[in-house]
Each structure stands twice: as C-alpha cells, then as structure tokens.
Amino acid sequence: MTLKRLIPVAALLMLAACGQGAESEDAGGQPDGAASGADDAQSGESTAPADGIVYQGALTVLQGVERDAAELCGVVAESYPPQCGGLPVTGWDWDAVDHEEAEGVRWGSYIVTGTFDGKSLVLTEDPVPTEEVDMADYPELQYSEPEIGDPAEELSAEELQAIADELVEEFPVYVNGGWADEQNGVALVDTLLVTPELEAYAAEHFPEDTVAFAAMLKPVG
C-alpha cells in the first residue's frame, strides 16, 4: 500500500485509487450525514465569526464505515476504497455533494472553506468539487515551498529529521510528514493546518526558525 501527499492540483488523479481512513487520534465531529455545528454551513451563507481566521484548501474528504465524521486527508493510501484520516470536518453533509462510495466508504476531492475550532474544520461555505472548477484559477491553493528564515542554530541532518519526526508523533492529525533540508538548515514539515498549538510547540521546543511549515489549508485574504 502506497502513501502519497495530496498536492491539490493532483487530488483528482489520486481519488480513483484511494480509501477508508486509518485511525486518527482526534476524530470528533457529527454523525454520518449530519450537518450540525456550523449553522447552515452548506446553505451558501458564510458563518465565520468576524474575528475568526478562515482557511481554504483543495483536499480529499473521506468518511469510513467506522467513523462518526468526515475527515480531511493530507496523505492518502492508494487502495480501493481509499484509506486516510486527518482533521474532522464539522457541518459536512454527504447528501449535499457529489461523491464516490464503495464498501461503506464515501470520499471526494473538494475545495473546502472554514474556521478551526480547536478540534475540527467548521465549514463556513459550501464545499466545491474540484472536478467542477479549473484549479489553475486557484493558484493560492497549489503547493508552494514554505518561507524559510534564518535558523538560530546550525543543526545536523539527523537533528532536523528528529524535529520533523517529533512533530509527526505529537500532532498526527495535523502533520503529514517532514524531512531535513540541510541546505537551508531547517526541518521542512508538511501539515494540513498550522494551528496555534503547533506553532507554540515548535517555538518552545526547537531553536528559532529551524522549522518551516507548508500548510495545505491556507488563510483566506
């Protein structure tokens, strides 16, 4: 079984071969098919709080047979039906979106927009199937290399890889993986979302600017 990171523009190409989620450590959310917690999240009306950060990304959304909620996937196993797991989505309604289904697993590739409540992405707009849009019109959602600062300390490749591995272990729902960038002296870390908790952990445990995050869900505006 092969695991691949879902770069947004390539999401549709991988959906034909991917499936039900591996267990995530924080799988909150609403019952299958429910659309609660986001007050008309799929009615076309924005529900974002005035001071809230709104995030957007092009991602696979999947719900397995033993899951209580749909989840955003940063990495998908190439099997059928798909296997992946990640950040739960509050306000998701499978009856309101086109999707694929096999063996009780439902999935699709969508542009999703919402706020982060500490445990899930709360939808603030209707999800849009990526097959209905030209992803070239959404350059801001394409994968891009993270900004790299000036590391406060020079670390070895082994130390940088250890940083990436620790973040994967500590934040399995958000962090997809990471590797050592020896040339720039940083740990490059792939994430679904850079949460305040994740930023605070990196700042507390590692030398300044030795971690560079590449997020799939990006702030709007």
Secondary structure, 3 states (H helix, E strand, C coil): CCEEECCHHHHHHHHCCCECCCCCCCCCCCCCCCCCCCCCCCCCCCCCCCCCCCEEEEEEEEECCCCCCCEEECEEECCCCEECCCEEEECCCHHHCCCEEECCEEEEEEEEEEEECCCCEEECCCCEEHHHCCHHHCHHHCCCCCCCCCCCCCCCHHHHHHHHHHHHHHCCCCEEEEEEECCCCEEEEEECCCCHHHHHHHHHHCCCCCEEEEECCEECC
